[in-house]
Amino acid sequence: MKKLAVMLLALIVVFAFAAPKLPWIGADANGKAGGQFVVGTLSGPKTVNDIVAKETSSTDVIDMFMGYGGTLIERHGVDMEFYPAVAESWEGPRLTADGGMEVIWHLRKGIKFSDGQPLTADDVVFTLNEIYTNPDIPSSMQDVLKSTNGYLPKAEKIDDYTVRMYYPEPFRLAFRYLGGMYIFPKHIAEKYVKEGNFEEFWTVDAINNGEIVGLGPYIPVEYVPDQYVRFTKNPYYYKKDANGNQLPYFDEVVFKIISNQDAMRLAFENKEIDVYAPRGTEYAELKEKEKDLNIVVTTAGPAYGTAFITFNWNTPDPVKRKWFRNDYFRKAVAYAIDKNSIIDTLYNGLGIPQWSPVSMNSPYYNEDVVVKYEFDLDMARAMLELGGFTWDENGQLVDEDGNPVKFLLTTNAGNRVREGIANIISDALKQLGMEVTFSPIDFNTLVQKLLNTGDWEAVIIGLTGGDEPQSGANVWKVEAGLHFWNYSPKVAEYVDANDYYLPDWELEIDSIFKENVRILDENIVKDYFARFQQLVSEHLPLIYTVNTLRLYAYDASLRNVKIGPLGGTWWNVYEEWKEQ
């Protein structure tokens, strides 16, 4: 592996993030205002506080009132360029004479939060210094923002509309991460910070209490658990279209809570929701119905997200902990995953075997370095034998102490694809003599078990992805907030420090995620992430299954739908509208 020091000599480097011609995404839109946009979701939010949220059921709601143009910069879903948003221009990122790195943001004048209060540099400085980098408010964001030597960035106000953000050492993702930070309204949030109860800020009750304030295009104003979240237009949203009309176009957005995918498809066909993510098994049938249903059904390349099985290395049962920490046990499970069967039966051929923790669309993806475990039950049995397991006279798999291997496997109920993956894997593991009990549960309950109680044994779940592997720092650093298969006792109270197991390869991955961010040569960064992919595939803390192609269906009356590498059917919701 190449070393880092060479990059510290590059003091004259200025990174080229020139602003594209559009003043903001949507400035060239031409549409009609009015109507309602309805999206289906499997679960309601647990919180609307970005610091607390760790699940998409919550972050999807937060994105609406804090994202979609509510950040300093915004990334286009099709051309993947960064565009001005709340910041109309910037200087840097650039290295400084003292070896640090800075970005200077110039804010638009006249922007207001949804309650009519003006946005100033004070809000941006407060957000970074008092919330996202506040040691008394721990968050996954800090896992991502920390530099190699553990420094967090700081912001300083230059004037009411100019903010300087600074790292004391190079941080190659400063522009992307700091520019994409959600901005909290200081006039509302500061009270909670000072009183030390920020985690109580913006619970879901805040929606119905009318307390939510943001810079995004829509504000949640009504939440009926198990039914819907309703948003109305932010009356002060700053974006305007090509004709000078204020965006967004839709009067309302509704997240309709539908507890399973079958019901969601029915709702889509009945025009109760406007967009739908078809499963592979549904794609061809929906495609044939395009004209009859007046819908558009299309596909794009591999999705960024992941689906994997993982085991709890700190499960309360010490016998099972020992199995789950055994490399050979996990390799046996990897060999027992029939990915082609999953692709054929659950994705109707519209999937690709996944071997790497890095998304296939990422420039850092490197298939050449990963170990592939093609479906082979004989190899699985060989791995189990190497791991000290044998079989009793009844064919039951037992460990070296004679304990029968049996465990509970779960996933989020209602996700038929994950349930199908669980059934296929369970059947194969049973052929290996394991006793697997599959029990899907509610998504938010599952997240609670994974992140807070440790009361789980094996799970099939997924993570959102992207083109930048470092965005997984909150998953892969050993003390990160989403390192849920092997939480550090410093993070999870239920983990016994005297029984904590931390192999060298986990420490090496931790080091990769800490060190790569000060590397400013992309080729060297690729070397770091190649090693990361190799280690994960060799040791399998997460055992990947299948990467689906991105499948989309939406009502044909929707306009300005722009599907691209980073965007689905509503990444640009503020400029979408519906032909009546």
N, C-alpha and C positions, 0 to 999 in steps of 0.2 A: 504494500500500500504506500502510495506517495505521501510525502510529509506536507505539513501545512505552512512552514515558514516562508516559502517562496512568495506566497501571496501577500505577506505583510510588507513587501517592498513596493507594492503597486500603489503608491500614494497619489499618483496622478490620475488614477482611474475614475472616470465619471460614468455612471451607468446610463445607458440610453433608454429612457422611458418617456420619449417625446409624446406629447398629447396628440391623439388623432384629431382630425378636422372637426368632427362633431363636438359641440360644447357639452353634450351629455347624450347618453343612449336614449333614443326616442325623439331626439330633436328633429328628425326627418319623418316622423310618423304623420299619417294622414288618416284620421278615423272619425268615428261618430261617438259621441258621449251617450251614456245611459245604459240601463240594463244591469244584469246580475251575472256574475261568473261563479259557477259552483264546482267545487273540487271535492272528491271523495277522500276520506282518511279513515284508517282502521281504528284510531284511538284519539281521544281528546288530549289536550295538553296537561302536563303535570304542573307546569309553572310557565310564566312568561318573563322570567328573569333570566337573562342570557348567562349570567354567572352560574346559576344553579342548573340550567337545562343541559341534559346529556343525551336526550333522545329526540328523534325527528318529530315525534308527535308534538313536542314543545317548540323545537327550533323552527319548524315550518310556520308556526304562528308568529314567533318573534321576528322571523325574516320579513314578514309583511309590514310591520311597523318600524323596524330598525334597518332593514336592508333595502334591496331594490332601489338603489340610488340614495339611500340614507347614510352611506359611508363616504369617506373622503374620495375614494376612487371606486370604480365599478368595472367589472370585467364583462366583456361581450361574450355571449354564449356561442356565437358562430365564428367570428374572426379571432376570438380569444385575446384581443388587445385590451389594455387597460384604458379606460376613458375617465375624463374628469367627472366628478359627481358633486359632492358638497365642496370639495376643493376644485377651484377652477383652473389651477396650475400648481406647479411644484418645482422645487430645485433639488437635484439629487435623484436618488441616493448617491452620496459621495463620501469618499474617505477624507478624514480630517488630519491636519498636521500632527495631532497628538495620538494618531493611531485609531481613532474612533470612526464612527460613521454617522452621518446626519441626513435628514430629509427635512426640507422646509416647505410647509404647506401654505398656500394662499387660499383662504376661504372665500366663497362667494358672499357678497354683501346682500342683505335683504332676505336671507333664508330664515324661516320661522319653524319652530316646532308646531305640532298639531294643536297645541293650546294657544298659539299666537305669540308665544314668547320668542324673541330673536335668538338665533344661534350665533355664538361668538367663540372666539378662541378659548374663552374660559371653560366652555363646555368640553372642548376637545382635550384641553390640558387636564381638567378634572377627571375625565373618563380614563385617560391613560394612567395618570399619576395616583389617583385616589381610588380607582376601581380595579382596572385590569392588572396593575402591578402592585397593588396594596397587599402586603404580606398578611394582613389580618382578614383578607377576603380571598382565600385560596380558590383557584379556578383552573380548569383545564387549559385556559388561554395562557397561563404562565408557563405551562409545559412547552408550549409552542413558541412563546416569545423569548425565552431565555437564550442568551448567547452561550458560546462555548464554555466560558468560565463562570457561567451562572448569573451574568448581569441581565437585568431587565431594563428596557428602554425608559427614558424619561422625556417629558415634554416641557417646553417653556414657551410662555407667551411673548411674542415679539411686539405685536400690537393687537388690536381687537380682532383682526382678521388674518393674522399670520402666526403660525405655530412652528417651532423647531422641535423635532424629535431626534434623540441622540442615543447612540450606543457607545460605550467606551472602547469597543473593539468591533471589527468587521462583523456584519451580520447580513448575509447575502439576500435574505428575504425581508429586509426591513421595509422596502417599498410596498410589497404585496401585503404583508401582514398588518403593518401599521395603517396603511391606506384602507384596508378592509375592515378595520375595527368598528364595531357599532358605537354610536355616540349617545351617551346618556344625557338627559336634561339635568344640568346641575341644580337648577332652581327647585327640582323635585327630589332628586336622588341624594343630594348632599346631606339632608337631614338623617337619612338612614345610615350613611357612612359615619357621620359623627357620633351617632348613638350606638354604633357597633352592631346593628341588626340588619345589615344589608341583604342577607339571605332571605329576610322576610319581605323584602321589597318586591312588589309586583307578583304576588301569588295569583292564582287563577281568579280569585275573588275580585281582584283589581279590575278585571274586564267589566263585570256587571256593575261595579262601583264607579265606572267612568273615569278611572284613574290612569289609564294608559296614555302615554304621550310619546310621540316619536317623530322621526324625519321621513319615514317610509311612506309609500303611497296610500296605504290603508291602515286603519286603526281598529283593533278588535273592540266591539262595544257590547256584545252579548254572547254569553256562553251558557248553553244548556247541556249539561253533562249527558253523554251517550247520544246526543242528538246533533248539535251543530255549534260552530263558532261563527259569528257574523261580524263582518268588517264593513265600515263605511269609509268613504273617501277622506283622506287627510285634506282639510280645506286649504292648507297652506303649503301643499306639496309644490316644490319649486319648478318642476319640469314642465315645459310647454312643448306642443307639437310644432310641426312645420308651419301651421297657420296661426300660431300664437295662442292656441287654446290650451288651457291648463290640463295636464294629465293628472291622474289616470282617466281612462275613458269610462270604465264600469262604475256605476254608482255604488255597487256593493260587491263584495266577495263573500262567499259562504263556504266554510269547510264542513261538509256534511259527514258526520261520523257513521260509518257503516262497518259493522264488526267483522265481516269476512269478504273475501274477494269474490265469491260467487254472487253475493248480494250486490256487490259494487258493480259488477258487470251488468247485472239486471237493471240497476239504477241508471247506468250509462245508456243502455239500449232504450230505456223508457224516458230518456232526455231529462232525468233528474239531476245528473251531473254532466259537466261539459267535457271532461277529459278522463281518460282511463289508460292505465298501463297494462296492456294485455299480457297474459301468460303465454308462453310459447304454444301451449296446446290450443289456445284460442285464436291465435293470430290468423291462420288460414281461413277459419270460419268467419271471423269478423271482416277480413279482407273481401270475402265474397259478398258480404252484406253492405259494403260501402255505399252503394247507390240506394238500396232500399232504406237504409237507416240514415242516409245523408250524413255520413261520417267520413273522416279521413283516417286511414290505417297505414302506418309506415314504420320503417325500421331504420336503424343506424348501426354504427359499429359497436364493439364491446362496451358494456356499461362500466363505469368507474367503480361502482360498489362491489362488495364482496359477499360471499356466503361461505361459511366455514363451520366446522365442528371444533369445539375446544373443551377441555376438561379443567375442572377446578383443582388446582394443585394444593389448595388450602381448605378443601372440603372437611367438615368436622370429623369424618371417619378416617382414622390414621391408616387403616388398611388400604382404603381407596386412594388416599393421598399418595401412597407409595406406588400404586399402579400408574396413576396419572402423571407422576414425575418420571416415569420410566420411558426413556427415548424409544426403546424397542416396542413398548406397548403402543405408543402413538404411531410408530411406523407401521405396525400391524394394522391399525385402524386405517391408515392412509392407503395401504394396499387393498383394503376391503371396500373402498369406495369405488363403485362402478360408475364412473363419470359418464361413460357413453350411454349407460342405461338411463341415468338422470337426464341427459340431454335429449334422448329419444322420447322418453315417457313424460317428462315434465316440461320440456322446452320445445318439443316437436322439432328437434333438430336445430333450433335457433339458439344455440349456446356453444361455448368453447371451454374445454377443460382449463381450470385455473391452477397454476402451480406456484405463483409468486405473490408476495404481499403488495407488490407494486402494480398499479393498474396497467393493463396492456396498452392503453392509449398514451401512457406517460413516456416522455423521452428517456426516462431512467429505467424503463422496463428492459430486462435482459434475460431472455429465455435460456440463453446458452449456459448460464451459471447455475440454474436451479436443478435440483434433483426431482425426477418425475417418478411417481409411484403408480404405474399402470395397474389396473385391477388384476389381482393375482392372489387368490386365497392360499395357495401353497406358500407363496412368499410371506404372506401374513402369518401363517402358522410358524414358518421358520423364524420370523422376527419374535414371535411370542416365546419360542423355545430359547432364543438368545437372551430374551429378557427374564428368563427364569420361570416361565409358566409351563405347566403340563396339563394333561387331561385325565380325569378320573375314568372309572370303568363305564360311566354313563355318557362320556363325551363332554362333560362339563369342564370348562377351563378353570384351573385352580392356580393360585400363586405358589411360591416356594414354601409357604407355610401351610398350604392346604386350604386356603380360603377360596371359596367359589367366587368367580368374577361376575358380579352383577351390579348394575348401577342404573340410575334414573337419567333418562335423556329427555330434554324438553326443548321447546321453541315457543314462539308467540302464536297463540291460537288464532285461527282465521287466515293465516298466511298459508294457503294450500300448497304452494311450492315448497316452502320449508318443511311443512308437514310431510309432503311426499318424499323429500330428500331424507328426512328422518326415518321414514318407513323403509326406504331402500337400504340405507346404512344399517338399520337395526336388523333387517333380515340377514344381511351378510355377516354381521357380528354374531348373530345367533348360530350361523353355520360354523363359526369358530369356537362355539361352546360358551359364548358369553350370554348372560341373562340380562337383556336390556328391556327396561320398562319405559315406554314412551308416553309422556304426559304433557301435551301443550297447555300453556296457561296464558292469561291476559298479558299483553305487551308491557304495560306499565308495571304490573306485578313482577314480571320477569326482570325488567330493568332494575327494580328495587332489590331483587335477590342478587343480581350480578354485581351491582355497584355498592350495595350497603350492608347486606347481611351475610353474604357468602354461603347462603343456604341453597346450594345447587351442586350438581355433580358433573353433568355434561350438557352442553347446549348447542343447538344449531341456530346461528344468528348471523347478522351481517354488519358491516360498517360502511358508512359513506366513503367515497374515495375521491380522487382527483388526480391531476397530472403532476402534482408536487408531493413526493413521498414524505417530505418533512412535516407535512400537515398531519402525519400520523405520530408525531412526537408525543402527543398526549396518550397514545396507545403503547408505544414501544419503549419509552424510557422506563426504567425499573421502578421509579417512584411516581409514575404518571397516574393521572386520575382514571384512565380507562385501561390500565394494565390488569384487567379484572381476573385473568386466569391465574395470576400469581402476584397478587397485591403485596407490596412491601408492608411490613408491620408498622412502618411510619405513616402509611396511608390508611390502612384498614385495621381497626382496633381488634377485630376478631382473629387476626393472624397472630399465631404464637411466635414471638421472636426467637424462641429457643428451637423452634421446629422449621424455621424459614429456610427454604431451599433456593439458592440462587447460583445456577451454573455459570461457568466462565463465558459461555457463548451469549448468555443474557447480558452480561456486563459488556461484552464487545458490541452488541447491538446498541446498548445504552450509550457507549462511547461514540459510535457512528452518528447517532442522532445529536449528540452534543457537539461533535467536532465539525461536521460537514458544513454547518452554517457560517463558519468563518472562512470557508473556501470560496474564492471568487472565480475559479476556473471550472467551467462546467464539466470538462472532461475528467477532472479529478473528483468532482462531486459524483459523477457517474460511477467511478471506481468504488467510492464509498458505498453507494447504494447497490452496486453489484454484489459486494461482500454481504451486505444486509440480506439481500434476496437468497444468497447461497446459505447463510446461516439459518434463516427461517425454514428453508426447504429441507435442510439436513436435520433439524431438530424439532420442527413441527409444533411449536406452541399453539398455532392455529393451523388446522388442517383444511386447506381450501377445497372447494367442491367444483362448482361450475360458474363461469362468468357468462351471464346471459347477454345476448344482443339487446340493444335498447329498442324496445317496442312501444309504439305510441298509437293511441287512437284519440281523436277529438272531433267534436261537432264541426261539421263542414261550414257552419255559419260563422265560426270564429275567424277573425282576421288578424294579420300580423303575427301568426304563429311562425317562429323561426327556430327550427331544430338544427342544432349544431353540435360540435364536440363537447361543449360544456353545458349546453342548454337542452331542456326538454320542451314540454308544451307550454310552460308559463314562466320561464325565467325572466321574461320581459313583460310581465303582467300589466304594467302601467301603460303600455302602448297597444295592448290587445283590445279588441272590441268585437261586437257580434252584429252581423247583418240581420236586421229584423225582417 
